[in-house]
Structure formats: structure tokens, C-alpha cells
Amino acid sequence: MVARLLLQLFILLLFAPLPLGVINKTKALFAGRNGPPLLQPYYDLLRLWRKGFVFSRTTTWVFLAGPVVGLAVPLLAVQLIPFGGLSAPVSFEGDLILFVYLFALSRFFTAVAALDTGSSFEGMGAVREVTFSCLAEPTIFFALLVLARGADGLSLGALLGPHLAGQWQGEGGAALGLILVCLFVVLLVENSRIPFDDPNTHLELTMVHEVMVLDHSGPAFGMILYGAAMKLMVLSALLVRIALPLQTGSLILDLVLFLCGLFVLAVLIGVVESTMARLRLPRVPQVLVGTTLLSIFALVLVLR
């Protein structure tokens, strides 16, 4: 178990910023530009970690707790899901609840860190972030219920096991396709991507996640960016595992296929961000309620 845990942590820590580089490169190609280097997220992190901390006198320890918790949560969550041919290092009945609410914990500390600055502007972003996430959580739970219908247990390791290959070939294929669409939407919401948020925007009335971290700088901001990159990779791993449940029997080949799946998913996110505009704020709840209804329909398909 220790070897699996260390290997998964190594993969996460090493490759987490790479999907962001793939997304930015894809968007640049759609715009007819060369764009930043593929490894630009790594350079940005190194640049931030070489700087010093700057804290406002009005903030407390809560302000620094936000980046720390945001960095620690993906490192804990990755232990609950399988990577490629690796089984989950930590697995127990009901760990899917822990998986979901670990990210809720990270979101809570990010929001209260924004509120700790005393800025109504950052408070506005915190309210939007929490609202969107509350609307996305039902979709996640109904999607997990669909996976649990054909699994042997209620752990994420059981839900994402090899039995998914048989479900794709049987009557459960349509339900799995629906929850993949729903979880992809949740992935975009949870990681503040277009069409729900724009990570590159600086327009005051449209900022959501970016506005909550405006007062962070240097290594603290680097922790936020690195934690966000790891969160994207962990949630992407969930989708890749559902879409590619086959195991070849070779650990190296399974890991290569897994990383290729992450690459394809990053390209898909880049395509979505290049071909869609950001939704108006009143439209976001409507879309998230729609994904919840779609996941409920997928549950009906597997229960009939």
C-alpha cells in the first residue's frame, strides 16, 4: 500500500500542472497563436515560490489556511481513487462521501480566507463559488449512485473497478455516457473553467474564483495554483477511469493509457473554452439543475 501511495503522489505532484499547459496550448492553437510553452505552469510556480510573502495587517491565520488546505486536500483525495492500473491506496465503505466533502472542505477554507480580508469584492466571489458548488454536489452524488448500482461495494475503488468495462458493453452503457457528460460539467464548474468562469478574466462583475485569491501573493498564491492544478487532475482521473476502465495487466501500459486519457480530456477542455462563451450568471444554476436531472435519469436507467 505504501508503494502505491508514493507512486500516486509522485504522479500527481509531477504531472498536475501539465494539463493546464495542454489547455492553454489548445486555446492558443484555436486562436491562431503559438501560445505559451507547454511547461509554462511549471515556470509560473517556480517564479512564485522564489518570491516572499505579503500579508495585510487586517488578516488572521485563516487567510493562510486557505492555500494550505487547498494544497493538502488533493493530496488526501488522490489516495481514494485508482490511477491507471493502480488500485486505490486507501479504500473503505463510504469513502466516496469523504472524497466529495474533502473538496467541500477546501472550498470552505478558500471562501473564509477571502472573507478574512474584509473585502466585499472577495466576499462576492465567495458567495458565487459556494452557490455553484452547492448546485453541483447533487449531480456528483447521483452519478456515484449510478456507479454503485453495478459495483460490489460503496468504496470508490469498487465503483471504479474493472466491472465498468462490462457495463459499457451492456445496458448500462447509456447511463455511464450520461454521467460522463454530467461529471464533465461538474469538472468545469469545480475548476472554474469556461463556460462557468474564466480563470484569465479580470472583469470585476464576472470574476468568481479569481476574485477570492486577489490578495494572495508569492508562495501562498503558488500553493493556490498548484492545489488547483492537482484538483483538476484528481477530478479528471475520475472521468478517465470511468471512460477507460480496461486493465491490460501491465502497470506501465495502464499508466501510459491513463496519462493519455488525461491529455485527451485536457484537449477537450481547451476545445470547449475555445468554442464557447462564458455563461451569464443567471444561466449557471439552470445548467447545473439540468445536469442533476440528467444524472437522475441515468439512475432511472440502471434501476429499471
DOVO-503701 format. One record per residue (C-alpha): residue in one letter; x, y, z. Coordinates in steps of 0.2 Angstrom, whole numbers, padded with zeros to 4 digits, always signed. Layout:
<rs>
AXYZ/...
</rs>
This chain:
<rs>
M+0000+0000+0000/V+0014+0012+0004/A+0022+0009-0013/R+0005+0013-0022/L+0003+0028-0011/L+0020+0035-0015/L+0018+0031-0034/Q+0001+0040-0035/L+0008+0055-0025/F+0023+0056-0037/I+0012+0055-0052/L+0001+0069-0045/L+0014+0080-0040/L+0024+0078-0056/F+0011+0079-0069/A-0003+0090-0061/P+0002+0107-0069/L+0004+0098-0087/P-0015+0098-0091/L-0015+0117-0088/G-0002+0119-0101/V-0011+0107-0113/I-0027+0118-0111/N-0018+0134-0114/K-0009+0127-0129/T-0025+0121-0136/K-0034+0138-0134/A-0019+0146-0142/L-0020+0135-0157/F-0038+0139-0159/A-0034+0157-0159/G-0020+0155-0172/R-0006+0159-0160/N+0009+0149-0154/G+0004+0152-0136/P+0015+0150-0120/P+0026+0135-0119/L+0018+0118-0113/L+0028+0119-0097/Q+0023+0137-0093/P+0013+0132-0077/Y+0029+0125-0070/Y+0039+0141-0073/D+0025+0151-0065/L+0025+0140-0050/L+0044+0142-0048/R+0043+0161-0051/L+0030+0162-0037/W+0039+0151-0025/R+0055+0162-0026/K+0046+0177-0020/G+0042+0182-0002/F+0025+0183+0007/V+0015+0199+0009/F+0001+0199+0021/S-0012+0213+0026/R-0012+0218+0044/T-0031+0215+0044/T-0030+0196+0040/T-0028+0182+0053/W-0021+0164+0052/V-0037+0160+0042/F-0030+0169+0027/L-0015+0157+0026/A-0025+0142+0030/G-0035+0143+0013/P-0019+0140+0002/V-0013+0127+0014/V-0029+0117+0015/G-0031+0119-0004/L-0014+0111-0007/A-0017+0097+0006/V-0034+0091+0000/P-0030+0084-0017/L-0015+0075-0009/L-0028+0067+0003/A-0041+0064-0011/V-0030+0055-0023/Q-0027+0041-0011/L-0045+0036-0013/I-0046+0034-0032/P-0037+0022-0043/F-0024+0028-0056/G-0022+0018-0071/G-0019+0000-0066/L-0015+0005-0048/S-0029+0002-0035/A-0033+0015-0023/P-0021+0015-0008/V-0034+0019+0004/S-0051+0011+0002/F-0066+0008+0014/E-0085+0008+0013/G-0092+0025+0011/D-0076+0033+0006/L-0085+0042-0008/I-0093+0053+0004/L-0076+0058+0011/F-0070+0061-0007/V-0084+0073-0011/Y-0083+0083+0006/L-0064+0084+0006/F-0066+0096-0009/A-0080+0105+0001/L-0068+0107+0015/S-0055+0115+0003/R-0069+0126-0004/F-0074+0132+0013/F-0057+0137+0018/T-0054+0146+0002/A-0070+0156+0004/V-0067+0160+0023/A-0049+0166+0018/A-0057+0178+0005/L-0069+0184+0018/D-0055+0186+0031/T-0048+0201+0020/G-0063+0211+0024/S-0066+0215+0006/S-0084+0215+0000/F-0077+0211-0018/E-0069+0195-0012/G-0085+0191-0002/M-0095+0192-0018/G-0084+0179-0027/A-0085+0168-0012/V-0104+0168-0012/R-0104+0164-0031/E-0091+0150-0028/V-0101+0142-0014/T-0118+0144-0024/F-0111+0135-0039/S-0104+0121-0029/C-0120+0118-0019/L-0129+0116-0036/A-0116+0104-0042/E-0115+0092-0027/P-0132+0083-0031/T-0125+0079-0048/I-0110+0071-0041/F-0120+0060-0028/F-0132+0054-0041/A-0118+0050-0053/L-0109+0040-0039/L-0126+0031-0036/V-0126+0026-0054/L-0109+0018-0052/A-0113+0010-0036/R-0128+0001-0044/G-0116-0011-0053/A-0102-0012-0040/D-0098-0024-0026/G-0096-0011-0013/L-0098+0008-0009/S-0080+0012-0010/L-0073+0022-0024/G-0061+0008-0028/A-0076-0004-0030/L-0086+0009-0040/L-0071+0012-0052/G-0067-0006-0054/P-0065-0017-0070/H-0083-0021-0069/L-0086-0004-0078/A-0080-0012-0095/G-0094-0024-0094/Q-0107-0011-0090/W-0101-0001-0106/Q-0104-0016-0117/G-0121-0019-0108/E-0137-0010-0105/G-0128+0002-0093/G-0118+0010-0107/A-0131+0024-0109/A-0131+0028-0091/L-0112+0029-0090/G-0112+0040-0105/L-0124+0052-0097/I-0115+0053-0080/L-0099+0056-0090/V-0107+0071-0098/C-0113+0077-0081/L-0096+0074-0072/F-0088+0084-0086/V-0099+0099-0082/V-0095+0097-0064/L-0077+0096-0068/L-0078+0113-0077/V-0088+0121-0063/E-0077+0114-0049/N-0061+0120-0058/S-0068+0137-0063/R-0067+0135-0081/I-0077+0142-0096/P-0092+0142-0098/F-0095+0144-0079/D-0080+0155-0075/D-0065+0162-0084/P-0048+0159-0075/N-0040+0173-0085/T-0053+0186-0083/H-0050+0202-0073/L-0068+0210-0076/E-0075+0214-0059/L-0093+0209-0062/T-0088+0192-0069/M-0074+0185-0058/V-0078+0170-0047/H-0063+0160-0041/E-0050+0173-0046/V-0058+0187-0036/M-0056+0176-0020/V-0037+0175-0021/L-0033+0193-0027/D-0024+0197-0010/H-0013+0181-0010/S+0004+0183-0017/G+0021+0174-0018/P+0022+0156-0012/A+0004+0157-0005/F-0003+0161-0022/G+0009+0147-0029/M+0001+0135-0017/I-0016+0140-0023/L-0012+0137-0041/Y-0003+0121-0038/G-0018+0115-0027/A-0030+0120-0041/A-0019+0110-0054/M-0020+0095-0043/K-0038+0096-0040/L-0041+0097-0059/M-0030+0081-0061/V-0039+0071-0047/L-0056+0075-0054/S-0050+0072-0072/A-0044+0055-0066/L-0062+0051-0060/L-0068+0054-0078/V-0054+0045-0086/R-0056+0029-0075/I-0075+0028-0080/A-0071+0031-0098/L-0056+0019-0099/P-0060+0005-0086/L-0050-0008-0095/Q-0034-0015-0087/T-0021-0023-0099/G-0011-0032-0085/S+0004-0021-0087/L+0006-0007-0074/I+0017+0004-0086/L+0005+0002-0100/D-0010+0006-0089/L-0002+0021-0083/V+0003+0027-0100/L-0015+0025-0106/F-0021+0034-0091/L-0010+0049-0094/C-0015+0049-0112/G-0033+0049-0106/L-0029+0065-0096/F-0021+0073-0111/V-0036+0070-0122/L-0048+0077-0108/A-0037+0092-0106/V-0038+0095-0125/L-0057+0093-0124/I-0057+0106-0110/G-0047+0118-0121/V-0059+0115-0136/V-0074+0119-0125/E-0066+0135-0119/S-0061+0140-0137/T-0078+0137-0144/M-0090+0143-0130/A-0093+0160-0122/R-0094+0162-0103/L-0112+0160-0097/R-0122+0174-0089/L-0123+0171-0071/P-0142+0168-0070/R-0139+0154-0083/V-0127+0144-0072/P-0140+0137-0060/Q-0151+0132-0074/V-0137+0122-0082/L-0132+0114-0065/V-0150+0109-0061/G-0151+0101-0079/T-0136+0090-0075/T-0144+0085-0059/L-0159+0080-0068/L-0149+0071-0082/S-0140+0061-0068/I-0156+0056-0060/F-0162+0050-0077/A-0146+0040-0078/L-0150+0032-0061/V-0168+0028-0068/L-0160+0019-0082/V-0149+0007-0071/L-0164+0004-0059/R-0177-0001-0071/
</rs>
